[in-house]
Amino acid sequence: MGYDIEWHEKAIEDLMGIDKGMAVRIMERAKSYLPQDPISLGKPLKGMFKGLYRYRFGDYRIIYAVDRVKKAVRILRVGHRKEVYE
């Protein structure tokens, strides 16, 4: 059984600011890949983002948290690699 995907309202706002075609591709990738195994597919972040993961999709990054008890992936931010960590 895979993980459920939950979108934080800030991630939805981020997607609305991205080109529509790219936003759709990012959402489809998040829905199809991340539920399989979010821990091994993503890279753990360090510093003030410790405990979160990132998934790379071209020049864009999906920042998310994994709840192993609930079997859920909460997508927190989506954005270009130069801006998403701000």
C-alpha positions as CSV (number, residue, x, y, z in Angstrom):
1,M,0.0,0.0,0.0
2,G,1.4,3.4,-1.0
3,Y,1.3,6.7,0.7
4,D,-1.5,9.3,0.4
5,I,-0.6,12.7,-1.0
6,E,-1.7,15.8,0.9
7,W,-1.2,19.3,-0.6
8,H,-0.5,22.2,1.8
9,E,-2.3,25.4,0.7
10,K,1.1,27.1,0.2
11,A,2.1,24.4,-2.3
12,I,-1.1,25.0,-4.2
13,E,-0.3,28.8,-4.3
14,D,3.2,27.9,-5.5
15,L,1.7,25.8,-8.4
16,M,-0.6,28.7,-9.4
17,G,2.4,30.9,-9.9
18,I,4.1,28.4,-12.2
19,D,3.4,27.9,-16.0
20,K,0.2,25.9,-16.2
21,G,1.7,23.1,-18.3
22,M,4.6,22.7,-16.0
23,A,2.3,22.8,-12.9
24,V,0.2,20.0,-14.3
25,R,3.3,17.9,-15.0
26,I,4.6,18.5,-11.5
27,M,1.2,17.4,-10.0
28,E,1.1,14.3,-12.1
29,R,4.6,13.3,-11.2
30,A,3.9,13.9,-7.5
31,K,0.8,11.8,-7.6
32,S,2.4,8.9,-9.5
33,Y,5.9,8.7,-8.1
34,L,5.9,9.9,-4.5
35,P,3.2,7.5,-3.1
36,Q,5.4,4.5,-4.1
37,D,8.4,5.2,-1.7
38,P,8.8,8.9,-0.8
39,I,11.8,8.3,1.5
40,S,14.0,6.6,-1.1
41,L,12.8,8.7,-4.0
42,G,13.5,12.0,-2.3
43,K,16.7,13.5,-0.8
44,P,16.7,14.4,2.9
45,L,17.3,18.1,3.5
46,K,19.7,19.5,6.0
47,G,20.0,22.6,8.3
48,M,16.7,24.4,9.0
49,F,14.9,22.0,6.6
50,K,16.0,18.9,8.5
51,G,13.2,16.3,8.6
52,L,11.9,17.3,5.2
53,Y,12.7,15.8,1.8
54,R,13.0,17.2,-1.7
55,Y,12.1,15.6,-5.0
56,R,13.8,16.9,-8.1
57,F,11.7,17.5,-11.3
58,G,13.9,19.2,-13.8
59,D,14.7,22.7,-12.5
60,Y,11.8,22.5,-10.0
61,R,11.8,21.0,-6.5
62,I,9.0,19.5,-4.5
63,I,9.5,19.9,-0.7
64,Y,7.6,17.5,1.4
65,A,7.3,15.8,4.8
66,V,6.6,12.1,5.3
67,D,4.3,10.8,8.0
68,R,5.1,7.2,8.4
69,V,2.4,6.5,10.9
70,K,-0.4,7.9,8.7
71,K,1.3,6.8,5.5
72,A,1.0,10.3,4.1
73,V,3.2,12.6,2.1
74,R,2.4,16.3,2.8
75,I,3.7,18.5,0.0
76,L,4.7,21.8,1.5
77,R,6.3,23.8,-1.3
78,V,6.9,23.6,-5.0
79,G,9.1,25.9,-6.9
80,H,12.1,26.6,-9.1
81,R,15.4,25.4,-7.5
82,K,16.7,28.9,-7.1
83,E,13.7,30.2,-5.1
84,V,12.1,27.2,-3.3
85,Y,14.4,27.2,-0.3
86,E,13.8,30.9,0.6
